[in-house]
């Protein structure tokens, strides 16, 4: 067995937490030497909780924050932000709505004031709503036209079914078309509030000064929920054992996604699974790449990944190939997962990937934005306080036995969903041996 890696200690600047009177939690991280600051305001209220018939309202509202606030137009806001070399914007993911800011430290206070304006006094102008609606519908159409994006959308729908994690963050055509300003105002009033929010400020800052400034800007923020909304349990893929074909008759290639239940973020097997998956399909030297691309020339790329969220997670194998070789691609992918499930990775593979992951990890913390995001993840997912500083040590502690046990426990057997995007007439008879085949049209995924 290879000797344990000798790692330099990974240190972060002091991380100070302070709570404002309204419940907003501040996370303040002084970090030099560059005169730059990154700010991230994270609010529990993502697409998981989009109400019925209003899929996409969280993302829609978040993107409109910059399109008018406090009586200032989108152009006026953009001019103020661009003039000082800052960047500011909003977005939503499955579980959070986020406002982000990066700027030179000497402009931090006026930019925080502007950020507060966007958060506390959004106008949601009708003209900007209509413009955003057209853009979102165009983006959705692009996804439905792109085989790779279409495969991801179909896979998520097949995996999650009616579970809230299956809500498309971008939204659906009907909900986008019917979205009103009243929906956005109601979302802002009822779903966003200080008690469940965290403000991360990382960079060239004075902690006491920023506390005072944050209290002045955000201290009067009120409303929103006081208890974190719960995500219901998930019983696994609703279409387990099935094959879903999204019919794109003009396609001569086929997009492939094989999905199964994974684990939630912070699971006890997080690190064994991270190392094991790097061997299976998480890198350019992985088994899937070797067997699919190098040995057989079936595709330029193949990968596998665990998507770990707060209450559940998924595992996915993805690739693409010519229609004529789809059975070979599926067989090879299934065989590699089966082999990993049965025997796990070798000691040499584990040691190689531990060096790779450990060596790459510090680069993920090079910027203030990256540090803010990592600390936010620790807070949101309830991870150990030393998750970041101890990450490489936990990776280095993984043994081949650990990785094999995790593979045997969590990799799929028959409980998987296969999603294909291609010519259904040609594909259906070829892939029926893998499970019951259902054919859907792209517009069924709108």
Secondary structure, 3 states (H helix, E strand, C coil): CCCCCCCCCCCCCCCEEEECCCCCEEEEEECCCCCEEEEEEEEECCHHHCCCCCCCHHHHHHHHHHHEECCEEHHHHHHHHHHCCCEEEEEECCCEEEEEEEEEHHHHHHHHHHHHHHHHCECCCHHHHHHHHHHHHHHHHHHHHCHHHHHHHHHHHHHHCCCHHHCCCCCCHHHHHHCCHHHHHHHHHHHCCCCCEEEEEEECCCHHHHHHHHHHHHCCCCCCCCCCCCCCCCCCCCCCCCEEEEECCCCCEEEEEEEEECCCCCCCCHHHHHHHHHHHCCCCCCHHHHHHHHCCCCCCCEEEEEEECCCCEEEEEEEEEEHHHHHHHHHHHHHHHHHHHHHCCCHHHHHHHHHHHHHHHHHHHCCHHHHHHHHHHHHHHCCCCCCCCCHHHHHHCCCHHHHHHHHHHHCCCCCCEEEEEECHHHHHHHHHHHCCEEEEEHHHHC
